[in-house]
Amino acid sequence: MTSHRGFVAIRKKGKLPQPTMSVAYDLEYGQAEVEIGAGAIEPGSQVVVVDDVLATGGTAEAACRLVEQAGASVVNVVFLMELAGLGGREKLGDRQVNALLTLD
């Protein structure tokens, strides 16, 4: 059995070389976009999204939508820290979410 593992950066708009795919999401004070390199994720792949902090969940939810838009499935969303009182976990819906540290 072969295990293909890799790293794909999901960045704020304008930080990656072209061509890219992007998804917009709402912030408390406006809108932002995250993007990946076009073709960076193989359709049918199973992806773990990793981020530092889960707060309101907007960025993580947009990252998951971007992975799914590329034709892959998100099997887990992992954070170093979760700020539980801000509702980010709920924004991620039915996706599996794990955090190393949770602060209430």
N, CA, C and O atoms as a Tinker XYZ file with bonds, in Angstrom:
   416  protein
     1  N      0.846000   -1.171000    0.000000    73     2
     2  CA     0.000000    0.000000    0.000000    64     1     3
     3  C      0.893000    1.236000    0.000000    63     2     4     5
     4  O      1.817000    1.337000    0.807000    81     3
     5  N      0.623000    2.162000   -0.890000    73     3     6
     6  CA     1.388000    3.398000   -0.974000    64     5     7
     7  C      0.612000    4.523000   -0.322000    63     6     8     9
     8  O     -0.588000    4.678000   -0.550000    81     7
     9  N      1.297000    5.303000    0.483000    73     7    10
    10  CA     0.680000    6.457000    1.125000    64     9    11
    11  C      1.289000    7.722000    0.543000    63    10    12    13
    12  O      2.475000    7.997000    0.730000    81    11
    13  N      0.475000    8.484000   -0.159000    73    11    14
    14  CA     0.946000    9.733000   -0.755000    64    13    15
    15  C      0.577000   10.877000    0.178000    63    14    16    17
    16  O     -0.601000   11.173000    0.378000    81    15
    17  N      1.587000   11.511000    0.741000    73    15    18
    18  CA     1.350000   12.638000    1.636000    64    17    19
    19  C      2.077000   13.843000    1.075000    63    18    20    21
    20  O      3.159000   13.722000    0.500000    81    19
    21  N      1.483000   14.977000    1.243000    73    19    22
    22  CA     2.106000   16.192000    0.759000    64    21    23
    23  C      1.637000   17.382000    1.557000    63    22    24    25
    24  O      0.844000   17.255000    2.490000    81    23
    25  N      2.134000   18.532000    1.180000    73    23    26
    26  CA     1.763000   19.778000    1.831000    64    25    27
    27  C      1.310000   20.750000    0.758000    63    26    28    29
    28  O      2.007000   20.957000   -0.235000    81    27
    29  N      0.149000   21.343000    0.955000    73    27    30
    30  CA    -0.364000   22.368000    0.053000    64    29    31
    31  C     -0.678000   23.595000    0.894000    63    30    32    33
    32  O     -1.480000   23.524000    1.825000    81    31
    33  N     -0.051000   24.716000    0.571000    73    31    34
    34  CA    -0.292000   25.957000    1.311000    64    33    35
    35  C     -1.610000   26.584000    0.875000    63    34    36    37
    36  O     -1.883000   26.723000   -0.318000    81    35
    37  N     -2.414000   26.956000    1.850000    73    35    38
    38  CA    -3.616000   27.754000    1.617000    64    37    39
    39  C     -3.292000   29.120000    2.199000    63    38    40    41
    40  O     -3.055000   29.251000    3.400000    81    39
    41  N     -3.281000   30.131000    1.348000    73    39    42
    42  CA    -2.806000   31.460000    1.756000    64    41    43
    43  C     -3.853000   32.527000    1.478000    63    42    44    45
    44  O     -4.806000   32.307000    0.731000    81    43
    45  N     -3.656000   33.687000    2.095000    73    43    46
    46  CA    -4.482000   34.842000    1.771000    64    45    47
    47  C     -4.245000   35.209000    0.310000    63    46    48    49
    48  O     -3.162000   34.986000   -0.232000    81    47
    49  N     -5.271000   35.775000   -0.318000    73    47    50
    50  CA    -5.211000   36.125000   -1.741000    64    49    51
    51  C     -4.001000   37.009000   -2.035000    63    50    52    53
    52  O     -3.689000   37.942000   -1.295000    81    51
    53  N     -3.330000   36.679000   -3.144000    73    51    54
    54  CA    -2.206000   37.478000   -3.603000    64    53    55
    55  C     -0.845000   37.027000   -3.119000    63    54    56    57
    56  O      0.158000   37.649000   -3.469000    81    55
    57  N     -0.771000   35.964000   -2.322000    73    55    58
    58  CA     0.500000   35.496000   -1.768000    64    57    59
    59  C      1.113000   34.337000   -2.549000    63    58    60    61
    60  O      2.272000   33.989000   -2.325000    81    59
    61  N      0.355000   33.737000   -3.459000    73    59    62
    62  CA     0.835000   32.586000   -4.225000    64    61    63
    63  C      1.033000   32.964000   -5.688000    63    62    64    65
    64  O      0.356000   33.859000   -6.195000    81    63
    65  N      1.963000   32.284000   -6.372000    73    63    66
    66  CA     2.099000   32.523000   -7.813000    64    65    67
    67  C      0.846000   32.044000   -8.550000    63    66    68    69
    68  O      0.144000   31.155000   -8.068000    81    67
    69  N      0.577000   32.610000   -9.677000    73    67    70
    70  CA    -0.597000   32.261000  -10.481000    64    69    71
    71  C     -0.342000   30.955000  -11.212000    63    70    72    73
    72  O      0.827000   30.599000  -11.358000    81    71
    73  N     -1.315000   30.225000  -11.675000    73    71    74
    74  CA    -2.744000   30.410000  -11.475000    64    73    75
    75  C     -3.200000   29.817000  -10.140000    63    74    76    77
    76  O     -2.565000   28.905000   -9.611000    81    75
    77  N     -4.287000   30.333000   -9.610000    73    75    78
    78  CA    -4.803000   29.883000   -8.321000    64    77    79
    79  C     -6.312000   29.675000   -8.388000    63    78    80    81
    80  O     -6.979000   30.090000   -9.336000    81    79
    81  N     -6.827000   29.018000   -7.348000    73    79    82
    82  CA    -8.264000   28.900000   -7.093000    64    81    83
    83  C     -8.498000   29.632000   -5.786000    63    82    84    85
    84  O     -7.658000   29.568000   -4.888000    81    83
    85  N     -9.633000   30.334000   -5.656000    73    83    86
    86  CA    -9.871000   31.068000   -4.415000    64    85    87
    87  C    -11.309000   30.930000   -3.948000    63    86    88    89
    88  O    -12.205000   30.590000   -4.721000    81    87
    89  N    -11.510000   31.204000   -2.653000    73    87    90
    90  CA   -12.825000   31.214000   -2.022000    64    89    91
    91  C    -12.885000   32.447000   -1.133000    63    90    92    93
    92  O    -11.945000   32.732000   -0.391000    81    91
    93  N    -13.995000   33.180000   -1.210000    73    91    94
    94  CA   -14.201000   34.355000   -0.359000    64    93    95
    95  C    -14.949000   33.942000    0.907000    63    94    96    97
    96  O    -15.732000   32.992000    0.903000    81    95
    97  N    -14.691000   34.672000    1.982000    73    95    98
    98  CA   -15.410000   34.434000    3.230000    64    97    99
    99  C    -15.591000   35.753000    3.961000    63    98   100   101
   100  O    -14.854000   36.712000    3.732000    81    99
   101  N    -16.588000   35.789000    4.848000    73    99   102
   102  CA   -16.914000   37.010000    5.579000    64   101   103
   103  C    -16.103000   37.125000    6.856000    63   102   104   105
   104  O    -15.853000   36.143000    7.555000    81   103
   105  N    -15.702000   38.348000    7.137000    73   103   106
   106  CA   -15.056000   38.710000    8.396000    64   105   107
   107  C    -16.008000   39.626000    9.157000    63   106   108   109
   108  O    -17.012000   40.080000    8.608000    81   107
   109  N    -15.696000   39.892000   10.403000    73   107   110
   110  CA   -16.517000   40.806000   11.188000    64   109   111
   111  C    -16.547000   42.186000   10.540000    63   110   112   113
   112  O    -17.530000   42.915000   10.676000    81   111
   113  N    -15.491000   42.543000    9.846000    73   111   114
   114  CA   -15.326000   43.899000    9.311000    64   113   115
   115  C    -15.261000   43.943000    7.787000    63   114   116   117
   116  O    -14.868000   44.968000    7.229000    81   115
   117  N    -15.629000   42.882000    7.106000    73   115   118
   118  CA   -15.577000   42.891000    5.644000    64   117   119
   119  C    -15.497000   41.494000    5.073000    63   118   120   121
   120  O    -16.126000   40.563000    5.577000    81   119
   121  N    -14.711000   41.356000    4.005000    73   119   122
   122  CA   -14.529000   40.070000    3.350000    64   121   123
   123  C    -13.056000   39.828000    3.078000    63   122   124   125
   124  O    -12.269000   40.768000    2.972000    81   123
   125  N    -12.691000   38.556000    2.964000    73   123   126
   126  CA   -11.326000   38.171000    2.619000    64   125   127
   127  C    -11.406000   36.961000    1.697000    63   126   128   129
   128  O    -12.480000   36.397000    1.491000    81   127
   129  N    -10.269000   36.570000    1.147000    73   127   130
   130  CA   -10.197000   35.389000    0.286000    64   129   131
   131  C     -8.969000   34.573000    0.649000    63   130   132   133
   132  O     -7.930000   35.115000    1.028000    81   131
   133  N     -9.108000   33.252000    0.525000    73   131   134
   134  CA    -7.967000   32.348000    0.624000    64   133   135
   135  C     -7.837000   31.637000   -0.713000    63   134   136   137
   136  O     -8.814000   31.493000   -1.448000    81   135
   137  N     -6.618000   31.192000   -1.023000    73   135   138
   138  CA    -6.400000   30.542000   -2.306000    64   137   139
   139  C     -5.346000   29.452000   -2.211000    63   138   140   141
   140  O     -4.530000   29.418000   -1.290000    81   139
   141  N     -5.391000   28.557000   -3.203000    73   139   142
   142  CA    -4.382000   27.519000   -3.387000    64   141   143
   143  C     -3.954000   27.551000   -4.846000    63   142   144   145
   144  O     -4.642000   28.114000   -5.698000    81   143
   145  N     -2.822000   26.946000   -5.117000    73   143   146
   146  CA    -2.392000   26.815000   -6.501000    64   145   147
   147  C     -3.344000   25.905000   -7.252000    63   146   148   149
   148  O     -3.722000   24.845000   -6.753000    81   147
   149  N     -3.733000   26.314000   -8.448000    73   147   150
   150  CA    -4.624000   25.486000   -9.269000    64   149   151
   151  C     -3.940000   24.150000   -9.544000    63   150   152   153
   152  O     -2.781000   24.118000   -9.959000    81   151
   153  N     -4.646000   23.056000   -9.317000    73   151   154
   154  CA    -4.095000   21.727000   -9.548000    64   153   155
   155  C     -3.219000   21.206000   -8.422000    63   154   156   157
   156  O     -2.627000   20.134000   -8.549000    81   155
   157  N     -3.127000   21.944000   -7.318000    73   155   158
   158  CA    -2.260000   21.530000   -6.209000    64   157   159
   159  C     -2.821000   20.341000   -5.436000    63   158   160   161
   160  O     -2.067000   19.585000   -4.824000    81   159
   161  N     -4.129000   20.178000   -5.462000    73   159   162
   162  CA    -4.772000   19.066000   -4.758000    64   161   163
   163  C     -5.376000   18.135000   -5.796000    63   162   164   165
   164  O     -6.149000   18.562000   -6.653000    81   163
   165  N     -5.020000   16.875000   -5.713000    73   163   166
   166  CA    -5.530000   15.882000   -6.655000    64   165   167
   167  C     -6.984000   15.553000   -6.324000    63   166   168   169
   168  O     -7.287000   15.221000   -5.178000    81   167
   169  N     -7.893000   15.637000   -7.303000    73   167   170
   170  CA    -9.286000   15.261000   -7.053000    64   169   171
   171  C     -9.362000   13.845000   -6.482000    63   170   172   173
   172  O     -8.634000   12.952000   -6.916000    81   171
   173  N    -10.244000   13.652000   -5.514000    73   171   174
   174  CA   -10.398000   12.359000   -4.863000    64   173   175
   175  C     -9.503000   12.168000   -3.657000    63   174   176   177
   176  O     -9.629000   11.171000   -2.946000    81   175
   177  N     -8.600000   13.104000   -3.413000    73   175   178
   178  CA    -7.702000   13.006000   -2.255000    64   177   179
   179  C     -8.472000   13.181000   -0.955000    63   178   180   181
   180  O     -9.537000   13.797000   -0.919000    81   179
   181  N     -7.912000   12.629000    0.104000    73   179   182
   182  CA    -8.409000   12.861000    1.458000    64   181   183
   183  C     -7.435000   13.818000    2.127000    63   182   184   185
   184  O     -6.231000   13.565000    2.161000    81   183
   185  N     -7.963000   14.925000    2.662000    73   183   186
   186  CA    -7.125000   16.016000    3.144000    64   185   187
   187  C     -7.391000   16.299000    4.616000    63   186   188   189
   188  O     -8.537000   16.293000    5.066000    81   187
   189  N     -6.318000   16.547000    5.358000    73   187   190
   190  CA    -6.397000   17.061000    6.724000    64   189   191
   191  C     -6.002000   18.529000    6.653000    63   190   192   193
   192  O     -4.896000   18.856000    6.223000    81   191
   193  N     -6.895000   19.409000    7.070000    73   191   194
   194  CA    -6.610000   20.843000    7.113000    64   193   195
   195  C     -6.027000   21.143000    8.486000    63   194   196   197
   196  O     -6.617000   20.782000    9.505000    81   195
   197  N     -4.861000   21.808000    8.519000    73   195   198
   198  CA    -4.174000   22.126000    9.774000    64   197   199
   199  C     -4.021000   23.637000    9.868000    63   198   200   201
   200  O     -3.569000   24.279000    8.919000    81   199
   201  N     -4.399000   24.209000   11.016000    73   199   202
   202  CA    -4.271000   25.650000   11.243000    64   201   203
   203  C     -3.858000   25.879000   12.693000    63   202   204   205
   204  O     -3.950000   24.976000   13.525000    81   203
   205  N     -3.406000   27.088000   12.986000    73   203   206
   206  CA    -2.921000   27.364000   14.335000    64   205   207
   207  C     -4.050000   27.566000   15.340000    63   206   208   209
   208  O     -4.056000   26.918000   16.386000    81   207
   209  N     -5.012000   28.454000   15.047000    73   207   210
   210  CA    -6.051000   28.804000   16.017000    64   209   211
   211  C     -7.428000   28.722000   15.373000    63   210   212   213
   212  O     -7.637000   29.194000   14.255000    81   211
   213  N     -8.366000   28.111000   16.099000    73   211   214
   214  CA    -9.772000   28.127000   15.707000    64   213   215
   215  C    -10.471000   29.157000   16.575000    63   214   216   217
   216  O    -10.603000   28.970000   17.785000    81   215
   217  N    -10.918000   30.241000   15.962000    73   215   218
   218  CA   -11.653000   31.280000   16.685000    64   217   219
   219  C    -13.089000   31.277000   16.159000    63   218   220   221
   220  O    -13.899000   30.464000   16.603000    81   219
   221  N    -13.415000   32.159000   15.233000    73   219   222
   222  CA   -14.775000   32.209000   14.686000    64   221   223
   223  C    -15.019000   31.157000   13.617000    63   222   224   225
   224  O    -16.171000   30.866000   13.294000    81   223
   225  N    -13.960000   30.582000   13.063000    73   223   226
   226  CA   -14.091000   29.506000   12.089000    64   225   227
   227  C    -14.188000   29.941000   10.642000    63   226   228   229
   228  O    -14.256000   29.089000    9.756000    81   227
   229  N    -14.198000   31.234000   10.370000    73   227   230
   230  CA   -14.358000   31.711000    8.999000    64   229   231
   231  C    -13.251000   31.262000    8.063000    63   230   232   233
   232  O    -13.520000   30.767000    6.969000    81   231
   233  N    -12.014000   31.433000    8.488000    73   231   234
   234  CA   -10.884000   31.057000    7.639000    64   233   235
   235  C    -10.836000   29.546000    7.437000    63   234   236   237
   236  O    -10.623000   29.076000    6.319000    81   235
   237  N    -11.031000   28.785000    8.509000    73   235   238
   238  CA   -10.979000   27.325000    8.408000    64   237   239
   239  C    -12.103000   26.790000    7.529000    63   238   240   241
   240  O    -11.894000   25.867000    6.741000    81   239
   241  N    -13.284000   27.363000    7.661000    73   239   242
   242  CA   -14.415000   26.918000    6.846000    64   241   243
   243  C    -14.153000   27.224000    5.375000    63   242   244   245
   244  O    -14.474000   26.413000    4.506000    81   243
   245  N    -13.574000   28.387000    5.092000    73   243   246
   246  CA   -13.229000   28.740000    3.712000    64   245   247
   247  C    -12.157000   27.801000    3.165000    63   246   248   249
   248  O    -12.221000   27.398000    2.003000    81   247
   249  N    -11.179000   27.451000    3.988000    73   247   250
   250  CA   -10.132000   26.517000    3.563000    64   249   251
   251  C    -10.741000   25.157000    3.221000    63   250   252   253
   252  O    -10.354000   24.536000    2.231000    81   251
   253  N    -11.682000   24.698000    4.026000    73   251   254
   254  CA   -12.350000   23.424000    3.746000    64   253   255
   255  C    -13.140000   23.494000    2.442000    63   254   256   257
   256  O    -13.098000   22.561000    1.640000    81   255
   257  N    -13.855000   24.588000    2.229000    73   255   258
   258  CA   -14.601000   24.743000    0.972000    64   257   259
   259  C    -13.666000   24.741000   -0.227000    63   258   260   261
   260  O    -13.999000   24.196000   -1.280000    81   259
   261  N    -12.496000   25.351000   -0.067000    73   259   262
   262  CA   -11.521000   25.402000   -1.156000    64   261   263
   263  C    -11.009000   24.001000   -1.493000    63   262   264   265
   264  O    -10.883000   23.649000   -2.666000    81   263
   265  N    -10.716000   23.210000   -0.469000    73   263   266
   266  CA   -10.284000   21.822000   -0.678000    64   265   267
   267  C    -11.382000   21.039000   -1.395000    63   266   268   269
   268  O    -11.105000   20.290000   -2.332000    81   267
   269  N    -12.617000   21.214000   -0.956000    73   267   270
   270  CA   -13.740000   20.499000   -1.563000    64   269   271
   271  C    -13.989000   20.981000   -2.995000    63   270   272   273
   272  O    -14.353000   20.185000   -3.860000    81   271
   273  N    -13.797000   22.270000   -3.249000    73   271   274
   274  CA   -13.926000   22.818000   -4.604000    64   273   275
   275  C    -12.896000   22.185000   -5.541000    63   274   276   277
   276  O    -13.143000   22.046000   -6.739000    81   275
   277  N    -11.746000   21.805000   -4.993000    73   275   278
   278  CA   -10.692000   21.157000   -5.786000    64   277   279
   279  C    -10.994000   19.684000   -6.047000    63   278   280   281
   280  O    -10.247000   19.019000   -6.764000    81   279
   281  N    -12.085000   19.166000   -5.470000    73   279   282
   282  CA   -12.478000   17.785000   -5.718000    64   281   283
   283  C    -11.995000   16.793000   -4.686000    63   282   284   285
   284  O    -12.105000   15.584000   -4.889000    81   283
   285  N    -11.458000   17.287000   -3.575000    73   283   286
   286  CA   -10.975000   16.412000   -2.502000    64   285   287
   287  C    -11.969000   16.434000   -1.342000    63   286   288   289
   288  O    -12.893000   17.248000   -1.321000    81   287
   289  N    -11.772000   15.537000   -0.383000    73   287   290
   290  CA   -12.622000   15.533000    0.809000    64   289   291
   291  C    -11.779000   15.877000    2.035000    63   290   292   293
   292  O    -10.624000   15.469000    2.151000    81   291
   293  N    -12.382000   16.632000    2.939000    73   291   294
   294  CA   -11.723000   16.999000    4.196000    64   293   295
   295  C    -12.073000   15.927000    5.217000    63   294   296   297
   296  O    -13.241000   15.767000    5.571000    81   295
   297  N    -11.071000   15.189000    5.695000    73   295   298
   298  CA   -11.320000   14.108000    6.647000    64   297   299
   299  C    -11.108000   14.551000    8.089000    63   298   300   301
   300  O    -11.567000   13.876000    9.011000    81   299
   301  N    -10.420000   15.673000    8.301000    73   299   302
   302  CA   -10.195000   16.184000    9.650000    64   301   303
   303  C     -9.725000   17.624000    9.534000    63   302   304   305
   304  O     -9.075000   18.000000    8.559000    81   303
   305  N    -10.060000   18.425000   10.540000    73   303   306
   306  CA    -9.571000   19.796000   10.645000    64   305   307
   307  C     -8.915000   19.890000   12.013000    63   306   308   309
   308  O     -9.573000   19.692000   13.034000    81   307
   309  N     -7.617000   20.193000   12.039000    73   307   310
   310  CA    -6.816000   20.126000   13.262000    64   309   311
   311  C     -6.258000   21.509000   13.590000    63   310   312   313
   312  O     -5.786000   22.230000   12.710000    81   311
   313  N     -6.321000   21.863000   14.876000    73   311   314
   314  CA    -5.824000   23.155000   15.354000    64   313   315
   315  C     -4.899000   22.953000   16.539000    63   314   316   317
   316  O     -5.052000   22.005000   17.310000    81   315
   317  N     -3.952000   23.844000   16.674000    73   315   318
   318  CA    -3.126000   23.869000   17.876000    64   317   319
   319  C     -3.980000   24.308000   19.060000    63   318   320   321
   320  O     -3.908000   23.717000   20.137000    81   319
   321  N     -4.798000   25.358000   18.855000    73   319   322
   322  CA    -5.606000   25.898000   19.945000    64   321   323
   323  C     -6.992000   26.275000   19.437000    63   322   324   325
   324  O     -7.143000   26.787000   18.328000    81   323
   325  N     -8.002000   26.013000   20.265000    73   323   326
   326  CA    -9.375000   26.407000   19.968000    64   325   327
   327  C     -9.860000   27.373000   21.034000    63   326   328   329
   328  O     -9.733000   27.103000   22.228000    81   327
   329  N    -10.418000   28.502000   20.605000    73   327   330
   330  CA   -11.069000   29.451000   21.507000    64   329   331
   331  C    -12.555000   29.112000   21.475000    63   330   332   333
   332  O    -13.296000   29.612000   20.628000    81   331
   333  N    -12.986000   28.261000   22.403000    73   331   334
   334  CA   -14.298000   27.617000   22.332000    64   333   335
   335  C    -15.471000   28.590000   22.371000    63   334   336   337
   336  O    -16.507000   28.316000   21.764000    81   335
   337  N    -15.343000   29.697000   23.052000    73   335   338
   338  CA   -16.461000   30.622000   23.200000    64   337   339
   339  C    -16.815000   31.406000   21.954000    63   338   340   341
   340  O    -17.783000   32.166000   21.972000    81   339
   341  N    -16.065000   31.251000   20.872000    73   339   342
   342  CA   -16.304000   32.056000   19.674000    64   341   343
   343  C    -17.076000   31.324000   18.573000    63   342   344   345
   344  O    -17.339000   31.906000   17.520000    81   343
   345  N    -17.442000   30.061000   18.799000    73   343   346
   346  CA   -18.331000   29.348000   17.886000    64   345   347
   347  C    -17.725000   28.807000   16.606000    63   346   348   349
   348  O    -18.457000   28.456000   15.680000    81   347
   349  N    -16.418000   28.731000   16.534000    73   347   350
   350  CA   -15.775000   28.257000   15.314000    64   349   351
   351  C    -16.078000   26.817000   14.972000    63   350   352   353
   352  O    -16.261000   26.481000   13.802000    81   351
   353  N    -16.133000   25.963000   15.977000    73   351   354
   354  CA   -16.405000   24.533000   15.745000    64   353   355
   355  C    -17.766000   24.353000   15.068000    63   354   356   357
   356  O    -17.908000   23.537000   14.157000    81   355
   357  N    -18.752000   25.108000   15.512000    73   355   358
   358  CA   -20.088000   25.018000   14.928000    64   357   359
   359  C    -20.078000   25.452000   13.461000    63   358   360   361
   360  O    -20.808000   24.892000   12.644000    81   359
   361  N    -19.261000   26.437000   13.128000    73   359   362
   362  CA   -19.192000   26.928000   11.746000    64   361   363
   363  C    -18.646000   25.854000   10.805000    63   362   364   365
   364  O    -18.927000   25.880000    9.606000    81   363
   365  N    -17.875000   24.919000   11.337000    73   363   366
   366  CA   -17.292000   23.855000   10.517000    64   365   367
   367  C    -18.262000   22.699000   10.283000    63   366   368   369
   368  O    -17.917000   21.725000    9.614000    81   367
   369  N    -19.458000   22.803000   10.826000    73   367   370
   370  CA   -20.515000   21.836000   10.546000    64   369   371
   371  C    -20.194000   20.436000   11.025000    63   370   372   373
   372  O    -19.752000   20.244000   12.158000    81   371
   373  N    -20.419000   19.448000   10.155000    73   371   374
   374  CA   -20.251000   18.038000   10.504000    64   373   375
   375  C    -18.820000   17.539000   10.342000    63   374   376   377
   376  O    -18.555000   16.354000   10.544000    81   375
   377  N    -17.900000   18.419000    9.983000    73   375   378
   378  CA   -16.507000   17.988000    9.799000    64   377   379
   379  C    -15.899000   17.585000   11.140000    63   378   380   381
   380  O    -16.226000   18.156000   12.180000    81   379
   381  N    -15.013000   16.597000   11.099000    73   379   382
   382  CA   -14.296000   16.196000   12.308000    64   381   383
   383  C    -13.296000   17.296000   12.659000    63   382   384   385
   384  O    -12.500000   17.707000   11.814000    81   383
   385  N    -13.337000   17.774000   13.909000    73   383   386
   386  CA   -12.467000   18.859000   14.364000    64   385   387
   387  C    -11.733000   18.413000   15.618000    63   386   388   389
   388  O    -12.338000   17.861000   16.537000    81   387
   389  N    -10.420000   18.656000   15.651000    73   387   390
   390  CA    -9.607000   18.347000   16.821000    64   389   391
   391  C     -8.718000   19.538000   17.143000    63   390   392   393
   392  O     -8.239000   20.233000   16.247000    81   391
   393  N     -8.503000   19.763000   18.441000    73   391   394
   394  CA    -7.594000   20.818000   18.888000    64   393   395
   395  C     -6.726000   20.265000   20.006000    63   394   396   397
   396  O     -7.202000   19.532000   20.873000    81   395
   397  N     -5.450000   20.623000   19.978000    73   395   398
   398  CA    -4.530000   20.194000   21.019000    64   397   399
   399  C     -4.885000   20.834000   22.354000    63   398   400   401
   400  O     -4.780000   20.196000   23.401000    81   399
   401  N     -5.304000   22.096000   22.317000    73   399   402
   402  CA    -5.636000   22.857000   23.520000    64   401   403
   403  C     -6.931000   23.605000   23.269000    63   402   404   405
   404  O     -7.077000   24.253000   22.233000    81   403
   405  N     -7.881000   23.525000   24.206000    73   403   406
   406  CA    -9.140000   24.258000   24.090000    64   405   407
   407  C     -9.276000   25.204000   25.269000    63   406   408   409
   408  O     -9.177000   24.796000   26.426000    81   407
   409  N     -9.506000   26.488000   24.955000    73   407   410
   410  CA    -9.718000   27.506000   25.984000    64   409   411
   411  C    -11.174000   27.930000   25.955000    63   410   412   413
   412  O    -11.713000   28.245000   24.894000    81   411
   413  N    -11.815000   27.939000   27.126000    73   411   414
   414  CA   -13.235000   28.336000   27.211000    64   413   415
   415  C    -13.397000   29.827000   27.279000    63   414   416
   416  O    -14.521000   30.324000   27.354000    81   415
